[in-house]
Amino acid sequence: MKKTLLALAIASISASAFAVDTSSQNSRNEDMFAFDPMHKDQFSVSGSVGVGGYYDTGSKAFYDDWATGLTLAVNYRNNRIVGYFETDLMLNYSTDPDAKPASSTDKNSGPATDVDKAWLGFDTGFGIASFGWENDTALDAIDGAGDNTYEFGASAGDASDAFNVIKFQGATNGFAYGVSYFETEDFHTSKLVVKQSVIKKVENQKGVNGYVGIEQEIFNVYAGYETRDSDYDVYTVTGNVKLGELKLGANFWIEETDNGSSATDLTNTGYYVSAGYAVSEDLTLAAGYAGNTEEVGKTDTDYSYVNVAAMYTLAKNMDMGIDVRQDLDAGGADEETYVFAAGYYYF
């Protein structure tokens, strides 16, 4: 479930600075509904500055796709009341806007801002119940658990940040769980939008997803499910295991889209396996393989690729990485090569 890479980097590398602890071990127990006077010590601010971008042999263009920018995040905790606000100040560029538009709505897009997450919640002692104007869904927490590479891992669907998210998420004694209700757009009906110079009607979809999992020091394994009112369903199993300096992971998924006819119904079955090895405290090398089959009616189309990545820590709050993907089977299209590289500073 792809998001902007800046948000991914923060979530995966600096989780302790940005994520609210859903294990509930920071809350007081003597008075569940105590609310102290608001004080500056209840807030913490962190952030990231990143520069990065993509290149592919198909377009022969260098493009940003929102990898360059500044992210600011504010955590709030007052006994059991918790909150989170994150905003992105992004740049977007392309050396060939006709081949790779700077964004889906503007070929010459420049600076942009986005409220990436905004939610308020209550720590129940077993997890956090929250409502967010914009937030991750529950399934986002585990969907890519098998990816040890930097950018080109594969997992189920595309459930980036959603709107009006009602979520409960937590972990207790090695058992993890989460469930959420969400909407896919920030409007309640439908509207016409311009995407790559084409006017399209976009529908707001409502959905529910969730997961259960086992989290141990050596391994983690999760099973999740999502359904939307557009007759779209996702089933996924993800996990990873750590063997010394070697970490192995896998994502499996089935997506089913009911288009109202057996000739047009879509089933996408896929998997992604990866391995990462810590060569030193600063350098990690990783590789992955993805394969999936799209079934439309009686027609099957196969896709596969490999990717290799390197991640290097420059300092305690600075890191960089590169990921190279090579198509093996592009479903009959030309097999292309994709490169992503970026560097981040955290504060």
Buried (B, 14 or more C-beta within 10 A) or exposed (E): BBBBBBBBBBBEBBEEBBBBBBBBEEBEEEEEEEEEEEEEEBBEEBBBBBBBBBBBEBBEBBBBBBBBBBBBBBBBBBBBBBBBBBBBBBBBBBBEBEBBBBBBEBBEBEEBEBEBBBBBBBBBBBBBBBBBBBBBBBBBBBBBBBBBBBBBBBBBBEBBBBBBBBBBBBBBEEEBBBBBBBBBBEEEEEEEEEEEEEEEEEEBBBBBBBBBBEBEEEBBBBBBBBBBEBEBBBBBBBBBBBEEEEBBBBBBBBBBBBBEEEEEBBBBBBBBBBBBBBEEEEEBBBBBBBBBBBBBEEEEBEBBBBBBBBBBBEEEBEBBBBBBBBBEBBEEEEEBEBBBBBBBBBE
